[in-house]
């Protein structure tokens, strides 16, 4: 096992459905991907249900599953906690951490854009969060808040009460997601959506207090941002105002799991960019390798190849395709896939030329452009390398995945299955 060399690439939101703007092909099918196709011809394919049948998962729980951690017993701590760890917020058991989105709403709390146009500078986010931190006051003097902007529209919220541990059994104010057994589950977002009022899901002071704090936070955010200088400037520039924060995936305890090296019997490093993926890597004890910004695909490929000098396997998370799926931009997703194929996979294959390194490619979930959100559709899986018995796959697509010899796998079994195949 110690001689294994493996690059494990998760393409965020890569799975898709046929789209009319692509002649009823998926973005993967429509894209020109000579490097991924070469890998497919040198390997075997299958399809993956990352979390569970009928579940349209968020990236956090999906990535945990794709790394071998299923949380079937309902013990998952929630995305808010993972992101708070990822951005180094002071979090203790009994605090309540939530993931937030800057959003654009109208006067009736109807959500115009869940991501406030997605293009938000760090200066804008920091200025808005400073205003909120300086001015939000809870009716309960023992209540306090920490607020940290991360990347673009993303925010981490931490609620704390000086005299009680807060319950995580409260509902989201973000209507696009439900929470089941701690896991964030995507809902249908094709209709009108309004900011929701959080409610306690259990009969306890800890839950009622947590819901009340979140609702007071939401109300004050709307008031404080209605005429904020940042939003006046954004509106003058033709941009959508960031005049609300919608929250989801509350959690109130630090996670404790086996380190990934112990779980799989090999050393595993990672190349990740987003707060949630950084949080996951910290929780699992993965060695993190720095590789530029989110879209520095060549650098990520070069660092991935070099990292195998110090670890057996490196997990690389590539964000791009998911955002185009959420935006319903099928042509943009196709172009992004072609960019990743040329710049990441082309560079990676050149860097690894002549070596016995296996390359595993999959996704954390599907984000079909026609749905503009996560779905429960399976994602393609490819295990490629000289030690893998080829199954006749010619392209890395959903259709070849359906016919591949690997069949249908659950996400939590993918990495262990790939390791066994590579180890022979």
C-alpha positions as CSV (number, residue, x, y, z in Angstrom):
1,X,0.0,0.0,0.0
2,X,2.8,2.4,0.8
3,X,4.0,2.3,-2.8
4,X,0.7,3.8,-4.1
5,X,0.8,7.0,-6.1
6,X,-2.7,8.4,-6.7
7,X,-4.2,11.8,-7.7
8,X,-7.9,12.0,-6.7
9,X,-9.7,14.8,-8.5
10,X,-13.2,15.9,-7.5
11,X,-14.8,18.3,-10.1
12,X,-17.4,20.2,-8.1
13,X,-20.9,19.8,-9.5
14,X,-19.7,18.1,-12.6
15,X,-22.7,15.8,-13.2
16,X,-25.4,17.2,-15.4
17,X,-28.4,16.5,-17.6
18,X,-29.0,17.0,-21.4
19,X,-29.5,20.7,-22.2
20,X,-31.3,22.2,-25.2
21,X,-28.6,24.8,-25.8
22,X,-26.1,21.9,-26.2
23,X,-28.2,19.9,-28.7
24,X,-29.5,17.9,-25.8
25,X,-26.1,16.8,-24.7
26,X,-24.7,17.3,-21.2
27,X,-21.8,19.8,-20.8
28,X,-19.4,16.9,-20.4
29,X,-20.7,15.3,-23.6
30,X,-20.6,18.6,-25.5
31,X,-17.1,19.6,-24.3
32,X,-13.9,18.9,-26.2
33,X,-11.9,16.9,-23.6
34,X,-9.0,15.1,-25.2
35,X,-7.1,14.6,-22.0
36,X,-10.0,13.3,-19.9
37,X,-10.9,11.0,-22.8
38,X,-7.4,9.6,-23.0
39,X,-7.6,8.9,-19.3
40,X,-11.0,7.2,-19.8
41,X,-9.5,4.9,-22.5
42,X,-6.8,3.9,-20.1
43,X,-9.2,3.0,-17.3
44,X,-12.6,1.9,-16.1
45,X,-15.7,3.9,-15.3
46,X,-18.7,3.8,-13.1
47,X,-21.3,6.1,-11.5
48,X,-21.6,7.3,-7.9
49,X,-24.4,8.2,-5.6
50,X,-22.3,10.5,-3.3
51,X,-24.5,10.5,-0.2
52,X,-27.7,8.5,-0.6
53,X,-30.5,7.7,-3.0
54,X,-32.9,10.6,-3.5
55,X,-30.5,13.0,-1.7
56,X,-29.3,16.2,-3.4
57,X,-26.4,16.9,-1.1
58,X,-24.4,20.0,-0.4
59,X,-20.7,19.9,-1.1
60,X,-19.6,19.5,2.5
61,X,-21.4,16.2,3.3
62,X,-20.8,15.0,-0.3
63,X,-17.0,15.6,0.0
64,X,-16.9,13.8,3.3
65,X,-18.6,10.8,1.7
66,X,-16.3,10.9,-1.3
67,X,-13.4,10.7,1.1
68,X,-14.8,7.7,2.9
69,X,-16.9,9.2,5.7
70,X,-20.6,8.5,5.6
71,X,-22.1,9.7,9.0
72,X,-24.9,7.2,8.6
73,X,-25.7,7.4,12.3
74,X,-26.8,11.1,12.0
75,X,-23.7,12.3,13.7
76,X,-22.8,15.0,11.2
77,X,-22.0,18.4,12.7
78,X,-23.3,20.6,9.9
79,X,-21.6,22.8,7.3
80,X,-21.6,25.9,9.5
81,X,-19.1,24.2,11.9
82,X,-16.9,22.9,9.0
83,X,-16.7,26.4,7.5
84,X,-16.0,28.0,10.8
85,X,-13.1,25.6,11.2
86,X,-12.0,26.4,7.7
87,X,-11.8,30.1,8.3
88,X,-10.4,29.9,11.8
89,X,-13.3,31.4,13.7
90,X,-13.1,30.8,17.5
91,X,-15.6,27.9,17.8
92,X,-16.4,25.9,21.0
93,X,-18.9,23.1,21.7
94,X,-22.2,24.8,22.5
95,X,-21.7,27.7,20.1
96,X,-23.9,27.7,17.0
97,X,-22.1,28.0,13.6
98,X,-24.0,28.6,10.4
99,X,-23.1,29.1,6.7
100,X,-24.5,32.4,5.3
101,X,-24.9,33.9,1.9
102,X,-25.0,37.5,1.1
103,X,-28.3,37.8,-0.9
104,X,-30.3,40.4,-2.7
105,X,-33.9,40.7,-1.5
106,X,-36.8,43.1,-2.2
107,X,-39.0,45.0,0.3
108,X,-41.1,41.9,0.9
109,X,-38.2,39.7,1.7
110,X,-38.5,37.9,-1.6
111,X,-35.1,36.6,-2.7
112,X,-34.0,38.2,-6.0
113,X,-30.6,36.5,-6.0
114,X,-29.3,34.1,-3.4
115,X,-25.7,35.2,-4.1
116,X,-26.2,39.0,-4.7
117,X,-24.8,38.6,-8.2
118,X,-21.9,36.4,-7.0
119,X,-19.3,39.1,-7.8
120,X,-18.5,40.6,-4.4
121,X,-15.0,42.0,-3.6
122,X,-13.3,41.2,-0.3
123,X,-13.3,44.9,0.5
124,X,-17.1,45.1,0.1
125,X,-17.7,42.0,2.2
126,X,-15.3,43.2,4.9
127,X,-16.9,46.7,5.1
128,X,-20.4,45.2,5.3
129,X,-19.4,42.7,8.0
130,X,-17.7,45.4,10.1
131,X,-20.9,47.4,10.1
132,X,-22.9,44.4,11.2
133,X,-20.4,43.4,13.9
134,X,-20.3,47.0,15.2
135,X,-24.1,47.5,15.3
136,X,-26.0,44.3,15.9
137,X,-27.4,44.1,19.4
138,X,-29.4,41.2,20.7
139,X,-32.3,41.6,23.1
140,X,-30.5,39.0,25.4
141,X,-27.4,40.7,26.9
142,X,-25.7,37.3,27.1
143,X,-25.9,36.7,23.4
144,X,-23.1,37.6,21.0
145,X,-22.0,37.1,17.4
146,X,-18.9,36.6,15.3
147,X,-19.2,37.2,11.5
148,X,-16.5,36.3,9.0
149,X,-16.7,36.9,5.2
150,X,-14.8,34.2,3.3
151,X,-15.0,34.2,-0.6
152,X,-17.4,36.2,-2.7
153,X,-21.0,35.8,-1.3
154,X,-20.0,33.4,1.4
155,X,-20.1,34.3,5.1
156,X,-19.7,32.3,8.4
157,X,-21.8,33.1,11.4
158,X,-21.1,32.1,14.9
159,X,-23.7,32.7,17.7
160,X,-22.7,32.3,21.3
161,X,-24.6,32.6,24.6
162,X,-22.7,33.2,27.8
163,X,-25.0,31.1,30.0
164,X,-26.2,28.2,27.9
165,X,-25.1,25.8,25.1
166,X,-27.2,26.6,22.0
167,X,-29.1,23.9,20.3
168,X,-28.6,23.2,16.5
169,X,-32.2,22.0,16.2
170,X,-33.4,25.1,14.4
171,X,-34.6,25.7,10.8
172,X,-32.7,27.6,8.1
173,X,-33.5,31.1,7.0
174,X,-32.2,30.1,3.6
175,X,-35.2,28.5,1.8
176,X,-33.0,26.7,-0.8
177,X,-31.9,24.0,1.7
178,X,-33.3,21.7,4.4
179,X,-31.3,20.0,7.1
180,X,-31.8,16.3,7.7
181,X,-29.6,14.5,10.4
182,X,-27.2,17.5,10.3
183,X,-26.8,17.2,6.5
184,X,-27.7,20.1,4.2
185,X,-30.1,18.9,1.5
186,X,-30.8,21.0,-1.6
187,X,-34.5,21.9,-2.4
188,X,-36.2,22.9,-5.6
189,X,-35.2,26.5,-6.3
190,X,-37.1,27.1,-9.5
191,X,-40.0,28.9,-7.9
192,X,-40.2,32.1,-5.9
193,X,-38.3,32.1,-2.6
194,X,-38.6,34.3,0.5
195,X,-36.3,34.7,3.5
196,X,-37.6,32.2,6.1
197,X,-38.1,32.8,9.8
198,X,-36.0,30.3,11.9
199,X,-38.0,28.1,14.2
200,X,-37.0,25.7,17.0
201,X,-37.3,22.1,16.1
202,X,-37.3,20.8,19.7
203,X,-39.0,22.0,22.8
204,X,-36.0,23.5,24.7
205,X,-34.8,26.9,25.8
206,X,-31.6,26.2,23.9
207,X,-33.4,25.8,20.6
208,X,-35.8,28.7,21.2
209,X,-33.0,31.0,22.1
210,X,-30.9,29.9,19.1
211,X,-33.8,30.5,16.7
212,X,-34.6,33.9,18.3
213,X,-31.0,35.0,18.0
214,X,-30.8,34.0,14.4
215,X,-34.1,35.9,13.6
216,X,-32.9,39.0,15.4
217,X,-29.7,38.8,13.5
218,X,-31.6,38.5,10.1
219,X,-33.9,41.4,10.9
220,X,-31.0,43.7,11.9
221,X,-29.0,42.8,8.8
222,X,-31.8,43.8,6.6
223,X,-32.2,47.1,8.4
224,X,-28.5,47.9,8.6
225,X,-27.8,47.1,4.9
226,X,-30.8,48.7,3.3
227,X,-29.0,52.0,2.7
228,X,-25.4,50.9,3.3
229,X,-22.7,52.9,1.4
230,X,-21.4,49.7,-0.2
231,X,-24.9,48.9,-1.6
232,X,-25.5,52.4,-2.8
233,X,-22.2,52.1,-4.7
234,X,-23.2,48.7,-6.1
235,X,-26.6,49.9,-7.3
236,X,-25.0,52.9,-8.9
237,X,-22.6,50.5,-10.7
238,X,-25.5,48.4,-11.9
239,X,-24.7,45.6,-9.5
240,X,-27.2,43.8,-7.1
241,X,-27.1,45.0,-3.5
242,X,-25.9,42.6,-0.8
243,X,-28.8,43.6,1.5
244,X,-29.5,40.4,3.4
245,X,-27.7,37.3,4.8
246,X,-29.5,34.0,4.5
247,X,-28.3,31.2,6.9
248,X,-28.3,27.5,6.9
249,X,-26.8,24.3,8.3
250,X,-26.4,25.1,12.0
251,X,-24.1,23.0,14.1
252,X,-23.1,23.2,17.8
253,X,-20.2,20.7,18.3
254,X,-16.7,20.0,17.0
255,X,-16.4,16.9,14.9
256,X,-14.3,13.9,15.9
257,X,-13.4,11.3,13.3
258,X,-10.5,9.0,12.4
259,X,-7.8,10.8,10.5
260,X,-7.9,10.0,6.8
261,X,-4.4,8.4,6.8
262,X,-5.5,5.9,9.5
263,X,-8.8,5.2,7.7
264,X,-7.2,4.3,4.4
265,X,-3.8,3.1,5.4
266,X,-1.9,5.6,3.2
267,X,-0.8,9.2,3.6
268,X,-3.2,11.7,1.9
269,X,-2.6,15.4,1.1
270,X,-4.9,17.9,-0.5
271,X,-5.2,21.0,-2.7
272,X,-8.3,22.9,-1.7
273,X,-9.4,26.5,-1.9
274,X,-12.9,27.1,-0.3
275,X,-13.5,27.4,3.4
276,X,-15.6,24.3,3.5
277,X,-12.9,22.1,1.9
278,X,-10.2,23.7,4.1
279,X,-12.4,22.8,7.1
280,X,-12.8,19.2,5.9
281,X,-9.0,18.9,5.4
282,X,-8.3,20.1,8.9
283,X,-10.9,17.8,10.5
284,X,-9.4,14.8,8.6
285,X,-5.8,15.7,9.2
286,X,-4.8,16.1,5.6
287,X,-1.6,17.9,4.7
288,X,-2.5,20.9,2.7
289,X,-0.5,22.0,-0.3
290,X,-0.8,25.6,-1.6
291,X,-1.4,25.9,-5.3
292,X,-2.5,29.4,-6.2
293,X,-6.0,30.8,-6.6
294,X,-9.2,28.9,-7.4
295,X,-8.7,29.0,-11.2
296,X,-4.9,28.4,-11.3
297,X,-5.3,25.1,-12.9
298,X,-1.8,24.6,-14.2
299,X,-0.3,25.4,-10.8
300,X,-2.7,23.0,-9.1
301,X,-1.6,20.2,-11.5
302,X,2.1,20.9,-11.0
303,X,1.8,21.0,-7.2
304,X,-0.3,17.8,-7.3
305,X,2.4,15.9,-9.1
306,X,5.2,17.2,-6.9
307,X,3.2,16.5,-3.7
308,X,3.4,12.7,-4.4
309,X,7.0,12.9,-3.2
310,X,5.7,13.4,0.3
311,X,2.3,11.7,0.3
312,X,0.8,8.5,-1.3
313,X,-2.3,10.3,-2.6
314,X,-3.4,13.9,-3.1
315,X,-7.0,15.0,-3.3
316,X,-7.7,18.0,-5.6
317,X,-10.9,19.9,-5.4
318,X,-11.8,22.0,-8.5
319,X,-14.6,24.4,-7.9
320,X,-15.5,25.7,-11.4
321,X,-18.3,23.6,-12.9
322,X,-20.6,24.0,-9.9
323,X,-21.0,27.7,-10.2
324,X,-22.0,27.5,-13.9
325,X,-24.5,24.8,-13.0
326,X,-26.1,27.1,-10.3
327,X,-26.2,29.9,-12.8
328,X,-27.9,27.7,-15.4
329,X,-25.1,28.5,-17.8
330,X,-24.7,25.3,-19.9
331,X,-22.3,26.9,-22.5
332,X,-20.2,28.4,-19.7
333,X,-20.0,25.0,-17.9
334,X,-18.9,23.3,-21.2
335,X,-16.2,26.0,-21.7
336,X,-15.1,25.6,-18.1
337,X,-14.8,21.8,-18.5
338,X,-12.7,22.4,-21.7
339,X,-10.5,24.8,-19.7
340,X,-10.0,22.3,-16.9
341,X,-9.2,19.5,-19.4
342,X,-6.6,21.6,-21.2
343,X,-5.0,23.5,-18.3
344,X,-5.3,21.0,-15.4
345,X,-5.5,17.5,-16.8
346,X,-3.2,18.4,-19.8
347,X,-0.5,19.7,-17.4
348,X,-1.0,16.9,-14.9
349,X,-0.6,14.2,-17.5
350,X,2.5,15.9,-18.8
351,X,4.0,16.2,-15.3
352,X,3.2,12.5,-14.5
353,X,4.4,11.1,-17.9
354,X,6.3,7.9,-17.5
355,X,5.2,7.3,-13.9
356,X,3.0,4.7,-12.5
357,X,0.6,7.2,-10.9
358,X,-3.1,6.4,-11.0
359,X,-5.6,9.2,-11.6
360,X,-9.1,9.0,-10.2
361,X,-11.7,11.5,-11.4
362,X,-15.3,12.1,-10.1
363,X,-17.5,14.8,-8.6
364,X,-19.0,15.5,-5.3
365,X,-22.5,15.9,-6.7
366,X,-24.4,16.9,-9.9
367,X,-25.5,20.5,-10.5
368,X,-27.6,20.3,-13.7
369,X,-27.9,23.6,-15.5
370,X,-31.6,23.0,-16.2
371,X,-32.2,22.8,-12.5
372,X,-29.8,25.6,-11.4
373,X,-29.1,23.6,-8.2
374,X,-27.7,20.4,-6.8
375,X,-29.6,17.2,-7.7
376,X,-29.6,13.5,-6.7
377,X,-28.3,12.4,-10.2
378,X,-25.3,10.1,-10.0
379,X,-21.8,11.5,-10.9
380,X,-19.3,9.8,-13.2
381,X,-16.3,8.0,-11.8
382,X,-13.1,7.1,-13.6
383,X,-10.1,5.1,-12.3
384,X,-7.3,5.4,-14.8
385,X,-3.8,3.9,-14.8
386,X,-1.5,1.2,-16.1
387,X,-2.6,-1.1,-13.3
388,X,-6.4,-0.8,-14.1
389,X,-8.2,-3.2,-16.4
390,X,-9.7,-1.1,-19.3
391,X,-13.4,-1.4,-19.8
392,X,-13.8,0.1,-23.3
393,X,-14.7,3.6,-22.1
394,X,-13.9,6.2,-24.7
395,X,-14.9,9.5,-23.0
396,X,-15.4,10.8,-19.5
397,X,-19.2,11.4,-19.7
398,X,-22.3,10.4,-17.9
399,X,-23.3,7.9,-20.5
400,X,-20.0,6.0,-20.5
401,X,-20.2,6.1,-16.7
402,X,-23.5,4.2,-16.9
403,X,-21.9,1.5,-19.0
404,X,-18.6,1.2,-17.1
405,X,-17.4,-2.0,-15.4
406,X,-17.3,-0.3,-12.0
407,X,-21.1,-0.2,-11.9
408,X,-22.9,1.9,-9.2
409,X,-21.0,2.8,-6.1
410,X,-21.8,4.8,-3.0
411,X,-19.6,7.8,-2.4
412,X,-18.2,6.5,0.9
413,X,-16.8,3.4,-1.0
414,X,-15.1,5.3,-3.9
415,X,-11.7,6.0,-2.4
416,X,-11.2,2.6,-0.8
417,X,-12.3,0.9,-4.0
418,X,-9.9,3.0,-6.0
419,X,-7.0,2.3,-3.6
420,X,-7.7,-1.5,-3.9
421,X,-7.7,-1.3,-7.7
422,X,-4.5,0.6,-7.8
423,X,-2.8,-1.6,-5.2
424,X,-3.6,-4.6,-7.3
